[in-house]
Amino acid sequence: MAKNYVSNSQESVRMFKSNLLEPLTKVHFSVPLILFVPVIIFFTWRAFVTFEVSFLFYLGYFLIGLFVWSFTEYVMHRFVFHLPPNGKIMERLHFIFHGVHHDYPMDKLRLVLPPSVSIPLATALYFLFKLIFNDIQMSAFFPGFILGYLFYDIGHYAMHHYNFKSGIMKKIKQHHMLHHYQDADKGYGVSSPFWDLIFGSDFEKKKKAK
């Protein structure tokens, strides 16, 4: 297998000539928290104050939201971010959306989704889930889904910039680093290797070790 280009510089490579578009590709890791923690608080408040749901009702749909996020994360990473580019335009789009992260995995300003992507995506998914869940269910489901996204986004930043000494985060980081530095066609789960185990995209060496 040919070795891909990888730079471990923490600086950001320029992606657009336009001074209007370029800032939209960069974001501090704290921005998702600032944007989406209030969303979690609002929907949770709505669940308990407006709809007066029970704790067990809230917890059940909250956990469903977390679970659905984990599957959404896997599907998007494997089938959207790693869709094989075909042609110059697709190669360019692939680089913008995910290729740049594999070429510059330590770029500290491109490790969480910028608001130019996360806000439209969260809005689209909200209305998609509204076709499945009613307002009461959404008030508990959506906070779980968003918390899953935040764990993915902030956890992803930490995996690239924090040295975990032990525990589950160390194992999750090792899994993600194999995706970057061993085989980009394996290990699509960032928050967890669960779906890689289910769909057979885990790393062979890990399987043999087990």
Secondary structure, DSSP 8 states (H G I E B T S, - for coil): ---------SS-----S-TTTGGGG---TTHHHHHHHHHHHHHHHIIIIIS---HHHHHHHHHHHHHHHHHHHHHHIIIIIT----SHHHHHHHIIIIIHHHHSTT-TTSSS--HHHHHHHHHHHHHHHTTTS-HHHHHHHHHHHHHHHHHHHHHHHHHHH----SSHHHHHHHHHHHHHHT-TTS---SS-SHHHHHHT-S-HHHHHH-
